Amino acid sequence: MKSKLNIGLIGAGRIGKVHGETIAFRVPEANLLAVTDPNTDAATAIAKRCGIPQVCASTDEIFANKDIDAVLICSSTNTHADLAVQAAEAGKHIFCEKPIDHTLEKIDRAIAAVNKAKVKMQIGFNRRFDSNFARVRQSILSGEIGTPHLLHIISRDPGPPPISYVKVSGGMFLDMTIHDFDMARFLIGEEVTEIYAAADVRIDPEIGKAGDVDTAIILLRYANGVIGTIDNCRQAPYGYDQRVEVLGSKGAIATENMYPNRAVVSTAESVRRDLPLNFFMERYLDSFEREVRDFVNAVVNDTETPVTAADGRVPVVMALAAKKSYLEGRPVKLSEIA
Ligand SMILES: NC(=O)c1ccc[n+]([C@@H]2O[C@H](COP(=O)([O-])OP(=O)(O)OC[C@H]3O[C@@H](n4cnc5c(N)ncnc54)[C@H](O)[C@@H]3O)[C@@H](O)[C@H]2O)c1
C-alpha cells in the first residue's frame, strides 16, 4: 500500500462537501482522485474547490479506477449498502456515512461483501472523535468518575431538515438519534438491552404527515445496569445543542456546547453571550478531520478501523427498537429486533 491513500468521493451534497474539503485542506496523508454525483454541478463545484482532477459520470468509473484505493460513500442513505457491496467487490476500502442502511438485511449483505473482500470499512460516527466526548469516554475508561450509573445525552438540531429529506431519511430515530445511539454505546462501553421511546410531532405538522416525529425522549437500559436518556428535538431556537452528562459512583462529567467565541457582554439589562456554533458543519469540523485521518491510517497501516461495520449495525438495531417502542407504547428489548 502506498503511503498516500488515493480516494474517490461518492456524493457531493452537504456531507460530501465537508469530507471533500477536509481531505483537500486538512488531511495531507490522502489524495482525492475523483468525485461523482448525479448532480454534476455539485460534483464539479467540489472538484474545482478541492482540486480533484476527475469528475466521473458514474460510480462504476470510480470502482473501475485502479489508482483509487478507497471510497468515501457520502451519497443518500438509500444508496449506501449497494455501493458498499460494489466497492468491496472492486477491492476498495470503504468509509461509509451513517447509517449503512435502514434495513438489517441490506446491512448484513454489505458487511458480508466487506468481509469476503477483506477490505476495511469505517462508519461515519464522527462524534466519537469530538474532543469533549472523547474526554468523557476517557474518564469512564480510567475510572475517574467511578462506576457509571446515569447517562444523559441532549441532542437537538437548530431546525428541521426539508420535508424532501425527511421523507427519505428513514425517520428521526434512524437519521438523527442514530448518532446518539452510537454515543450511548461508545461513552459507556457497554451494550443497551432495552429501549423505551416517547415521541411526538411538536415542531412541524408536515413532519407528522410524512410519517415521522420531531421530538423524543428515549430511555436506555444497559446490560451493566446503567440507565440513560436521549433528549432529541429537530428544533432548538438557540442553535445546535449537543451535551452529555454521566454520573458515576465517584463523581460526574459533563460537556458544554461549543461557541464561536468566549466573549461575555454585560449591560444594565443582562449578562449574555453569543449563540452556540450553529450546526454539524461548524460544531464537528475537528471530529470530521480526526475520523477521516484515522480511516486513512487504518488502511495505510493495515489496522482495524476505529468504527467498524459492526459498530454501524448496532445503532440501526437500536433505532428500529425505538421506532417499535414508540409505535407500540412499550419498552422493547433489542433481542426482539436483532
Ligand atoms: N456524519 C454526519 O454528521 C452526517 C451529516 C449529514 C449527513 N450525513 C449522512 O450523509 C448522507 C448524505 O447526507 P447529506 O446531508 O450530504 O445529503 P444531501 O442530500 O445533501 O446529499 C446527498 C448527495 O448524494 C447524491 N447521490 C444520490 N445518489 C447517488 C449515487 N448513486 N452516487 C453518487 N451520489 C449520489 C445526491 O445527488 C446528493 O448530491 C446521508 O446518509 C446522511 O445520513 C451524515
The ligand as an SDF file (V2000), in Angstrom:
LIG
                    3D

 44 48  0  0  0  0  0  0  0  0999 V2000
  -21.9660   12.1940    9.9580 N   0  0  0  0  0  0  0  0  0  0  0  0
  -22.7360   13.2540    9.9060 C   0  0  0  0  0  0  0  0  0  0  0  0
  -22.6860   14.1180   10.7710 O   0  0  0  0  0  0  0  0  0  0  0  0
  -23.6610   13.4270    8.7390 C   0  0  0  0  0  0  0  0  0  0  0  0
  -24.1900   14.6870    8.4770 C   0  0  0  0  0  0  0  0  0  0  0  0
  -25.0280   14.8280    7.3800 C   0  0  0  0  0  0  0  0  0  0  0  0
  -25.3500   13.7400    6.5990 C   0  0  0  0  0  0  0  0  0  0  0  0
  -24.8600   12.5120    6.9030 N   0  0  0  0  0  0  0  0  0  0  0  0
  -25.2210   11.3440    6.0770 C   0  0  0  0  0  0  0  0  0  0  0  0
  -24.6330   11.5350    4.7950 O   0  0  0  0  0  0  0  0  0  0  0  0
  -25.5080   11.0970    3.7660 C   0  0  0  0  0  0  0  0  0  0  0  0
  -25.7700   12.2560    2.8110 C   0  0  0  0  0  0  0  0  0  0  0  0
  -26.3880   13.2940    3.5320 O   0  0  0  0  0  0  0  0  0  0  0  0
  -26.3480   14.8160    3.0110 P   0  0  0  0  0  0  0  0  0  0  0  0
  -26.8800   15.6240    4.1200 O   0  0  0  0  0  0  0  0  0  0  0  0
  -24.9970   15.1170    2.4370 O   0  0  0  0  0  0  0  0  0  0  0  0
  -27.4380   14.7090    1.8550 O   0  0  0  0  0  0  0  0  0  0  0  0
  -27.5540   15.6130    0.5600 P   0  0  0  0  0  0  0  0  0  0  0  0
  -28.9350   15.3630    0.0750 O   0  0  0  0  0  0  0  0  0  0  0  0
  -27.0760   16.9980    0.8100 O   0  0  0  0  0  0  0  0  0  0  0  0
  -26.5040   14.9490   -0.4690 O   0  0  0  0  0  0  0  0  0  0  0  0
  -26.6220   13.6690   -0.9820 C   0  0  0  0  0  0  0  0  0  0  0  0
  -25.9610   13.6610   -2.3580 C   0  0  0  0  0  0  0  0  0  0  0  0
  -25.8680   12.3100   -2.8220 O   0  0  0  0  0  0  0  0  0  0  0  0
  -26.0860   12.3380   -4.2140 C   0  0  0  0  0  0  0  0  0  0  0  0
  -26.3770   10.9890   -4.6790 N   0  0  0  0  0  0  0  0  0  0  0  0
  -27.5640   10.3180   -4.6390 C   0  0  0  0  0  0  0  0  0  0  0  0
  -27.3900    9.0860   -5.1970 N   0  0  0  0  0  0  0  0  0  0  0  0
  -26.0850    8.9850   -5.5630 C   0  0  0  0  0  0  0  0  0  0  0  0
  -25.3050    7.9620   -6.1620 C   0  0  0  0  0  0  0  0  0  0  0  0
  -25.8280    6.7740   -6.5010 N   0  0  0  0  0  0  0  0  0  0  0  0
  -23.9900    8.1910   -6.4050 N   0  0  0  0  0  0  0  0  0  0  0  0
  -23.4310    9.3710   -6.0700 C   0  0  0  0  0  0  0  0  0  0  0  0
  -24.1240   10.3810   -5.4940 N   0  0  0  0  0  0  0  0  0  0  0  0
  -25.4310   10.1900   -5.2440 C   0  0  0  0  0  0  0  0  0  0  0  0
  -27.2080   13.3450   -4.3890 C   0  0  0  0  0  0  0  0  0  0  0  0
  -27.3130   13.8020   -5.7290 O   0  0  0  0  0  0  0  0  0  0  0  0
  -26.7890   14.4420   -3.4120 C   0  0  0  0  0  0  0  0  0  0  0  0
  -25.9600   15.4000   -4.0400 O   0  0  0  0  0  0  0  0  0  0  0  0
  -26.7590   10.5780    4.4770 C   0  0  0  0  0  0  0  0  0  0  0  0
  -26.6520    9.1880    4.5830 O   0  0  0  0  0  0  0  0  0  0  0  0
  -26.7150   11.2250    5.8510 C   0  0  0  0  0  0  0  0  0  0  0  0
  -27.3060   10.4060    6.8460 O   0  0  0  0  0  0  0  0  0  0  0  0
  -24.0080   12.3520    7.9330 C   0  0  0  0  0  0  0  0  0  0  0  0
  1  2  1  0
  2  3  2  0
  2  4  1  0
  4  5  1  0
  4 44  2  0
  5  6  2  0
  6  7  1  0
  7  8  2  0
  8  9  1  0
  8 44  1  0
  9 10  1  0
  9 42  1  0
 10 11  1  0
 11 12  1  0
 11 40  1  0
 12 13  1  0
 13 14  1  0
 14 15  2  0
 14 16  1  0
 14 17  1  0
 17 18  1  0
 18 19  2  0
 18 20  1  0
 18 21  1  0
 21 22  1  0
 22 23  1  0
 23 24  1  0
 23 38  1  0
 24 25  1  0
 25 26  1  0
 25 36  1  0
 26 27  1  0
 26 35  1  0
 27 28  2  0
 28 29  1  0
 29 30  1  0
 29 35  2  0
 30 31  1  0
 30 32  2  0
 32 33  1  0
 33 34  2  0
 34 35  1  0
 36 37  1  0
 36 38  1  0
 38 39  1  0
 40 41  1  0
 40 42  1  0
 42 43  1  0
M  CHG  2   8   1  16  -1
M  END
$$$$
